[in-house]
């Protein structure tokens, strides 16, 4: 029942329409990043192109605490920096928190 409610929230979302309209460059895109002095494998949920900009999208469930939000912003910022270094193009980030009856979108430049 919770999954159905979350999907209903997604289906009427402006963010969902934005993602659907963009060119998808990758899904579950694996990458190796440096974290606390070690190389770790991570995955970009969705890598998109919107006009002249690239966009890293990270999906999250529920609502973020301030501590989680800080960690999530740092994670997506690392992804953006890595993708910008690889492509030579500007890259922005988007955190999309999807809850049962609500969503929260945070854009990172």
Secondary structure, DSSP 8 states (H G I E B T S, - for coil): -HHHHHHHHHHT-HHHHHHHHSEEEEEEEEEEEEETTEEEEEEEEEEEEETTEEEEEEEEES---HHHHHHHHHHHHHHHHHHHHHH-S-EEEEEEEE-SS-EEEEEE-
